[in-house]
Amino acid sequence: MFTQPELEQKLAELIEKYDVPGAQLAVLDGDSVTEVAAGVLSLRTGQPATPDALFLPGSIGKLYTATLVMMLVDEGKLDLDTPIRTYLPDFEVADHHARDTVTPRDLLTHTSGFDGDHFTDTGRGDDALAKYVAGCADLPQIAPPGVIWSYSNSGFSILGRIVEVLMGTTFEDALRDRIFAPLGLEHTVSFADEAIVHPTSVGHVADPADPAKLVVSPTWGLWRAFSPMGSAVIASAGDVLKFAQLHLDGGVAPDGTRLLDEKLAASMLVQQVELVDDSVLGQGWGLGWILDHWGEVSVVGHDGNSIGQNAFMRVAPEERFGFCLQTNVDSALNLYRELADWLFGRRLGVAPRPDPATLEDSRVAEPDRYTGTYQREGLTFEINADDDGRLMATVTPSHGVAQDQGWPPMIDLPLVPVARDDSFMLKLPIADADLLAAFFNPDDVGGRPTYLHFGGRAHKRV
């Protein structure tokens, strides 16, 4: 078992190495959770980070949404394979076949096929989710339902609206009454006015005037319509692991109260779909959960991004070992990977899967196979080639989150070939690590690519 002093020392070393203002780490070993923190909650105030401080776990909160959905299944109010229009009769997207056939299972597994990063502010009222879902009417379809996996924030807000309708309450009240309170999560809230009485981290982003310098992010939380995407979970790392323990314990709370049927809890950890890119998130997806293997060890979890904050949670259920790392920078992937190597390496002798090896020659034999425009809601990739056959990507965001965070220009970024078919490493200036860019064709494996998969999303060739 790791001691608190050695965890504190390691975390302090890593945030200094990777230029992270502050971080929080909780480690689960058996039934024991050890919590530590390092650095500061804000570069502006210098307030020290503490284990009880609140961070923004971001999309880790999607697991809480998935749990509420499964509670509805447990109560017989929802069937995962019944079209969502049964529960939301006015639901619309651009493609009528998708509108009529997409199911809660499709949304939980990110296989609905409609564009998933519809970012719009619908206000702070209790009708924010209803307005958001109404605004999905024009969402385009990038693939037929069930054909490809592409991370969908929109799908989880739609699930959140189903929770509101079937539970007869607001999404945030459902979280509090069905998860936060029964689990005794004393360091978890949903709104900024609740967080203000706790020590709370702010986000940090690159200074637009000096990108090498970090500044406090201009905004803190995301809009209320994003609550089921994860923004309604504002928590300490220790509380995130207490939530994860609900699933390790088969749906039973610490006081012995059953919150979710044991078989339904177990079903959430069964693979539903295989991922195109297994290098960043994992090999597959369950009902809300990332599923992976590090060596022979089964690992589950989720990652999360918010404005200037980045969080990671990975747990080995059979070994009852894992951790939650929360940071107050917009990208801490390298820190997470080194920490995971150290924790899982020392405790279980395994580590996350490394990226594919890059090739010495960056030229490609058939650049026309890849060049062109690839799009999804809010983001466009233009893939071009120079005269020697080296590929470059120009990335153009159009969604509000990118504008709020002040993303820099991303022009002619090199795509570096790797030892894997139709795959390249790509480094964006908003990230601290290279990510895999995988070109693929779901209808003709090995054929001319019709999609670019990057950052967990499929971008359709147009």
KALINWO-V508677 format. One record per pair of residues at least 24 apart in sequence whose C-alpha atoms are under 8 Angstrom apart, sorted by the first residue. I is the first residue (numbers start at 1). GAP is how many residues later the second one is. Records with the same first field share a line. If there is no record, write none. Layout:
BEGIN
I: GAP  GAP
END
This chain:
BEGIN
1: 28  346
3: 31
4: 30  31  32
7: 29
8: 28  29  30
11: 26  27
12: 26  27
14: 321  325
15: 24  320
18: 314  316  317
20: 307  308  309  312
21: 183  306  307  308
22: 27  305  306
23: 26  302  303  304  305
24: 25  26  27  212  213  301  302  303
25: 26  212  213  298  299  300  301
26: 211  212  215  297  298  299
27: 211  214  294  295  296  297
28: 213  292  293  294  295
29: 291  292  293
30: 289  290  291
31: 289
33: 205  208
34: 204
35: 202  203
41: 159  160  161  287
42: 159  160  161  162  174
43: 172  173
44: 171  172
49: 152
50: 149
51: 185  186  187
52: 135  147  184  186
53: 134  145  146  147  148  182  183
54: 133  134  141  144  145  146  147  180  181  182
55: 145  146  147  179  180  181  182  254  271  272  273
56: 145  165  175  177  178  179  249  250  253  254  255  270
57: 173  174  176  177  178  246  247  248  249  252  253  254  255  269
58: 171  172  173  175  245  246  247  248  251  252  253
59: 170  171  172  243  244  245  246  247
60: 170  242  243  244  251  252  253
61: 167  168  169  170  171  172  243
62: 94  166  167  168  226
63: 225  226  239
64: 111  115
65: 91  94  95  110  163  164  165
66: 42  221  222
68: 95  106  107  110
69: 90  94
70: 190  194  195
71: 188  189
72: 91  94  95
74: 186  187  190
77: 89
79: 25
80: 24  25
81: 24
87: 75  78  79
88: 74
90: 44
91: 42  43  46
92: 42  44  45  46
93: 43  44  45  46  47
94: 43  44  45  46  47
95: 45  46
98: 43  46  47
101: 44
102: 43
104: 55
105: 182
106: 39  40
107: 45  48  49  52
108: 47  48  178  179  180
109: 40  163  164  176  177  178  179
110: 39  40  41  42  45
111: 34  35  36  37  38  39  40
112: 32  33  34  43
113: 28  29  30  31  32  33  34  35  36  37
114: 25  26  27  28  29  30  31
115: 24  25  26  27  37  39  261  262
116: 34  35  36  37  38  39  261
117: 35  36  37  260  261
118: 35  36  259  260  281
119: 280  281  282
120: 103  105  280
121: 102  103  104
122: 101  102  103
123: 100  101  102
124: 99  100
126: 44
128: 96  97
129: 28  29  31  32  95  96
130: 31
132: 25  93
133: 24  25  28
140: 237
142: 234  316  317  318
147: 295
148: 294
149: 124  125  126  127  308  309
150: 306  307  308
151: 305  306  307
152: 305
153: 76
154: 75
156: 72  73
157: 68  69  70  71  72
159: 69
160: 67  68
171: 56  57
172: 55  60
178: 81
179: 64
182: 71
183: 59  60  70  71
185: 54  57
186: 53
187: 48  49  52
188: 45  46  47  48  51
189: 43  44  45  46
190: 41  42  43  44
191: 41  43
192: 29
195: 39
201: 127
202: 106  107  126
203: 103  104  105  106  125  126  127
204: 103  104  105  124  125  126
205: 102  103  124  125  200
208: 198  200
216: 92
217: 90  91  188
218: 186  187
219: 88  185
220: 87
221: 85  86
222: 84  85
230: 74
231: 75
237: 87  88  89
238: 86
240: 84
241: 82  83
248: 69  72
269: 31
276: 162  177
277: 159  161  176  179
279: 74  75  76  77  157
280: 155  156
281: 175
294: 56  57  58  59
295: 55  56
296: 54
297: 53
305: 25  26
306: 24
307: 94  98
308: 97
312: 24
330: 100  101
331: 99  100  101
332: 99  100
333: 99  100
334: 98  99
355: 81
356: 62  63  64
357: 61  62
358: 58  59  60  61  66  67
359: 57  58  59  60
361: 56
362: 28  53  54  55
363: 25  26  27  28  54
364: 25  26  27  53
365: 24
367: 24
369: 79  80
370: 69  78  79
372: 89  90
373: 88  89
374: 77  78  85  86  87  88
375: 84  85  86  87
376: 82  83  84
380: 79
381: 78
384: 28
390: 24  25
391: 24  25
END
